[in-house]
Amino acid sequence: MAFNGEPSELVNKLAVEGISRRCVFSAGAAITTARRRATLIGGLAVLMWATLAALTVSLKSIPPFQLLALAFGIAFVVGSLWLLFTGGAKRFSVFVQPLSFWLSAIAGLFVYHALYFVALRLAPAADANLINYLWPLLIVLLSGLVPGGDRVRTAQLCGAFMGLAGTALLIAGGGKLGTITGNLWGYIAAVACAFVWSSYSVWNRRFSSVPSEAMIGVCGIVALLGATTHLLFEPTSAELARGEWLALLALGCGPIGLAFLVWDYGTKHGDLAVLGTLAYGAPVLSTLLLIAIGLAQPTIGLLMAMGLVVGGAWIATRKPQCTAGYSISPE
């Protein structure tokens, strides 16, 4: 049910229909609390993705699609063991889902990573990565296009653009993007990365009835696709040392494992616009981790970027005061 007008008029209308004020506001509070909880859960993915750069650096000797296959394979094995020990074989019935869900999730995970690898190979890494990080901004802008989705507010747009500016300053070091001529296909792949992941995150809301545990099966298929691509197009395979296996296990359990489950849950049940803005924290936290382990140095540009990202997230997540408008919806 939807209603626009004075809150008192809404309450009176519901009272006529036999619904008490306490029930109305209790239901509204429960919906708000559930959405905030889902948004926080989805935000955990940003924390896990912040470790991706450091873990990837420690595994740089592994060809990209071999790394993709191994990491998603670990995510599938660990997730399957969790399903088995928390409910037995019957838990695997969660994999019985509509074909549209499988196609969407596989495209979101595999195609995004494939395009990202191509972008880094054909264009300067800093430029390609910056273009790729347009996806949080696109989530904020696209979230208002989903049926039943949230209307994008001016504050969220301002916060998103502040986050984009901070990300540009952080990743590009305050410099300008390289000349597009000569790197065209790499830049096209990077733009495609942003659209694939943002579109998947927004479109994923259509599958809110699909349990997030189904993403474990998606990880298995992505691992198989990664292994096939590796065997077809990558001439060599790397042998891993003990320390690399530990890093790979962390990668498969975290940023390429649990992160996709919590992001899946957040995009289905949380606030898409807020999630899109919070995602700008990933490059900031990633850089702080690199500094902590001695792989990067703190700079004035870093502090300025952090201010833009944190300030943008704060502005975007502020909720407007309820004045004349009031609405209740199933979401």
C-alpha positions in Angstrom: 0.0 0.0 0.0 1.3 3.5 -0.8 0.2 6.9 0.5 1.4 10.4 0.1 0.2 13.1 2.4 0.1 14.2 6.0 1.0 11.4 8.5 -2.1 12.2 10.5 -4.3 11.6 7.4 -2.6 8.2 6.9 -3.2 7.1 10.4 -6.8 8.2 10.2 -7.2 6.3 7.0 -5.7 3.2 8.4 -7.9 3.6 11.6 -10.9 3.6 9.4 -9.7 0.3 7.8 -9.3 -1.2 11.3 -5.6 -1.0 11.6 -4.3 0.5 14.9 -1.6 3.2 15.0 0.7 0.9 17.1 0.5 -1.8 14.4 1.2 0.7 11.6 4.2 2.3 13.2 5.6 -1.1 14.5 5.4 -2.5 11.0 7.2 0.5 9.6 9.9 0.4 12.2 10.5 -3.3 11.6 10.8 -2.7 7.8 13.3 0.1 8.4 15.4 -2.0 10.9 15.5 -5.0 8.5 16.7 -2.8 5.6 19.4 -1.1 7.8 20.5 -4.6 8.9 20.7 -5.8 5.3 22.6 -2.7 4.3 25.2 -3.2 7.1 25.6 -6.9 6.1 26.1 -5.9 2.5 28.7 -3.3 3.6 30.8 -6.1 5.1 31.7 -7.0 1.5 33.5 -3.6 1.2 35.7 -4.6 4.2 36.6 -7.9 2.6 37.2 -6.4 -0.8 39.6 -4.0 0.9 42.0 -7.0 1.4 41.8 -8.0 -2.3 44.8 -5.8 -3.4 47.2 -7.0 -0.7 46.2 -10.7 -1.2 46.5 -10.3 -5.0 50.0 -8.8 -4.7 51.1 -11.8 -2.7 49.8 -14.1 -5.4 51.1 -12.1 -8.4 53.0 -15.2 -9.8 49.7 -16.9 -10.6 48.1 -16.3 -14.0 44.9 -14.4 -13.6 42.4 -17.0 -14.7 44.2 -19.8 -12.8 43.9 -17.5 -9.7 40.2 -17.0 -10.6 39.6 -20.7 -10.8 41.4 -21.5 -7.6 39.9 -18.7 -5.5 36.3 -19.4 -6.6 37.0 -23.2 -6.3 38.0 -22.7 -2.6 34.9 -20.5 -2.1 32.7 -23.3 -3.5 34.3 -26.0 -1.4 34.3 -24.1 1.9 30.7 -23.0 1.2 29.6 -26.5 0.4 31.1 -27.8 3.6 29.3 -25.2 5.6 26.0 -26.2 4.0 26.7 -29.8 4.7 27.6 -29.3 8.4 24.7 -26.9 9.1 21.9 -29.0 7.6 23.1 -32.1 5.8 22.6 -32.9 2.1 19.1 -31.4 2.1 20.7 -27.9 2.3 22.0 -28.3 -1.3 18.4 -28.0 -2.4 19.1 -24.2 -2.2 20.8 -24.6 -5.6 17.5 -25.4 -7.2 16.8 -21.9 -8.5 15.4 -20.2 -11.7 17.7 -20.2 -14.7 17.4 -16.4 -14.9 19.1 -16.2 -11.5 22.0 -18.5 -12.5 22.6 -16.5 -15.7 22.5 -13.2 -13.9 24.9 -14.3 -11.1 27.3 -16.1 -13.4 27.5 -13.1 -15.7 27.9 -10.7 -12.8 30.8 -12.6 -11.3 32.7 -14.2 -14.2 32.1 -11.6 -16.9 33.1 -8.8 -14.6 36.4 -10.4 -13.6 37.2 -11.4 -17.2 36.7 -7.8 -18.4 38.7 -6.5 -15.5 41.7 -8.7 -16.4 41.4 -7.5 -20.0 41.3 -3.9 -19.0 44.4 -4.1 -16.8 46.2 -5.8 -19.7 45.3 -3.4 -22.5 45.3 -0.1 -20.6 47.4 1.6 -17.9 46.4 -0.1 -14.6 45.7 3.1 -12.7 43.5 4.5 -15.4 41.6 1.2 -15.9 41.0 0.8 -12.2 39.7 4.3 -11.9 37.2 3.8 -14.7 36.2 0.5 -13.2 35.4 2.2 -9.9 32.5 4.1 -11.6 30.4 1.1 -10.6 29.5 2.4 -7.1 28.3 5.7 -8.6 26.3 3.8 -11.2 24.6 1.8 -8.5 23.5 5.0 -6.8 22.1 6.3 -10.1 20.6 3.1 -11.3 19.0 2.1 -7.9 16.1 4.5 -8.6 15.2 2.7 -11.8 14.4 -0.6 -10.1 10.6 -1.2 -9.7 9.8 -0.5 -6.1 13.3 0.9 -5.5 14.3 3.9 -3.6 14.1 7.4 -5.1 17.6 8.8 -5.5 18.0 11.9 -3.4 20.0 15.0 -4.1 22.2 14.2 -1.0 23.0 10.7 -2.4 24.0 12.2 -5.7 26.3 14.7 -4.0 27.8 11.9 -1.9 28.3 9.7 -4.9 30.1 12.4 -6.8 32.3 13.2 -3.7 33.1 9.5 -3.5 34.0 9.4 -7.2 36.3 12.4 -6.8 38.0 10.9 -3.8 38.5 7.6 -5.6 40.0 9.5 -8.6 42.4 11.4 -6.3 43.4 8.2 -4.5 43.9 5.9 -7.5 45.2 8.3 -10.0 47.3 10.2 -7.5 45.8 13.5 -8.6 47.0 13.1 -12.2 44.9 13.1 -15.3 43.8 10.0 -17.1 46.1 8.7 -19.8 45.4 9.4 -23.5 42.6 7.2 -24.7 44.2 6.7 -28.2 46.2 3.5 -28.2 44.5 2.0 -25.2 40.9 2.2 -26.5 39.9 -1.5 -26.0 41.3 -1.5 -22.5 39.2 1.6 -21.6 36.1 0.0 -23.2 36.6 -3.1 -21.1 37.0 -1.0 -18.0 33.8 0.9 -18.7 32.1 -2.4 -19.3 33.3 -3.6 -15.9 31.6 -0.7 -14.2 28.3 -1.3 -16.1 28.4 -5.1 -15.6 28.9 -5.0 -11.8 26.5 -2.0 -11.2 23.8 -3.5 -13.4 24.2 -6.9 -11.7 24.0 -5.4 -8.3 20.8 -3.4 -9.1 19.2 -6.2 -11.2 19.9 -8.7 -8.4 17.1 -7.1 -6.4 14.7 -9.0 -8.6 15.9 -12.2 -7.0 15.2 -11.2 -3.4 13.4 -14.5 -2.8 16.5 -16.5 -3.8 18.6 -17.4 -0.6 22.1 -15.9 -0.7 23.5 -19.4 0.0 22.7 -20.1 -3.7 25.8 -18.0 -4.5 27.9 -20.9 -3.3 26.8 -22.8 -6.4 27.5 -19.8 -8.6 31.1 -19.8 -7.2 31.5 -23.4 -8.3 30.4 -22.7 -11.9 32.6 -19.5 -12.1 35.5 -21.7 -10.9 34.9 -24.2 -13.7 34.7 -21.3 -16.3 37.9 -19.8 -14.9 39.7 -23.2 -15.2 38.5 -23.7 -18.7 39.6 -20.2 -19.7 43.0 -20.8 -18.1 43.5 -24.1 -19.9 42.5 -22.5 -23.3 44.3 -19.2 -23.1 47.0 -19.2 -20.5 50.1 -21.1 -21.6 51.6 -21.7 -18.1 50.5 -22.7 -14.6 52.1 -21.6 -11.4 53.1 -23.9 -8.6 52.2 -22.4 -5.2 54.4 -22.2 -2.1 53.0 -22.8 1.4 52.6 -19.1 2.1 50.8 -18.6 -1.2 48.3 -21.4 -0.4 47.5 -19.5 2.9 47.0 -16.3 1.0 44.8 -18.1 -1.6 42.7 -19.7 1.2 42.1 -16.2 2.7 41.2 -14.9 -0.8 38.8 -17.7 -1.4 37.1 -17.4 2.0 37.0 -13.6 2.1 36.9 -11.2 -0.9 36.1 -13.9 -3.4 33.9 -16.0 -1.1 31.9 -14.7 1.8 32.0 -11.2 0.3 29.7 -12.2 -2.6 27.2 -13.8 -0.2 26.9 -10.8 2.0 26.8 -8.4 -1.0 24.1 -10.6 -2.6 22.0 -10.3 0.6 22.6 -6.5 0.9 21.7 -5.8 -2.7 18.5 -7.8 -2.4 17.2 -6.5 0.9 19.2 -3.3 1.8 19.5 0.3 0.5 21.1 0.1 -2.9 22.1 3.8 -3.0 23.8 3.6 0.4 25.6 0.4 -0.6 26.8 2.0 -3.8 28.3 5.0 -1.9 29.8 2.9 0.9 31.6 0.9 -1.8 33.9 3.8 -2.3 35.5 2.8 1.0 37.1 -0.2 -0.7 40.0 1.6 -2.4 40.6 3.7 0.7 40.7 0.8 3.1 42.7 -1.2 0.6 45.3 1.6 0.4 45.5 1.8 4.2 46.2 -1.9 4.4 48.9 -1.6 1.8 50.5 1.2 3.9 50.3 -0.9 7.0 52.2 -3.7 5.4 54.7 -1.4 3.8 53.6 -1.6 0.2 52.5 2.1 -0.1 53.4 5.5 1.5 50.9 7.9 3.1 50.5 11.2 1.2 48.5 14.4 1.4 46.5 13.2 -1.6 45.5 10.1 0.4 44.2 12.1 3.3 42.3 14.4 0.9 40.8 11.4 -0.8 39.8 9.8 2.5 38.0 13.1 3.5 36.1 13.1 0.3 35.1 9.4 0.5 34.1 9.5 4.2 32.3 12.9 3.8 30.5 11.6 0.7 29.4 8.5 2.5 28.1 10.5 5.5 26.2 12.9 3.3 24.7 10.1 1.2 23.6 8.0 4.2 21.8 10.9 6.0 18.1 10.4 6.0 15.8 13.4 5.3 13.5 14.6 8.0 9.9 13.5 7.6 7.8 16.5 6.8 4.7 16.6 4.6 5.3 13.3 2.8 4.8 9.9 4.2 4.7 6.6 2.6 4.4 2.9 3.4 5.4 0.2 0.9 6.1 -3.5 1.1 9.9 -2.8 0.8 
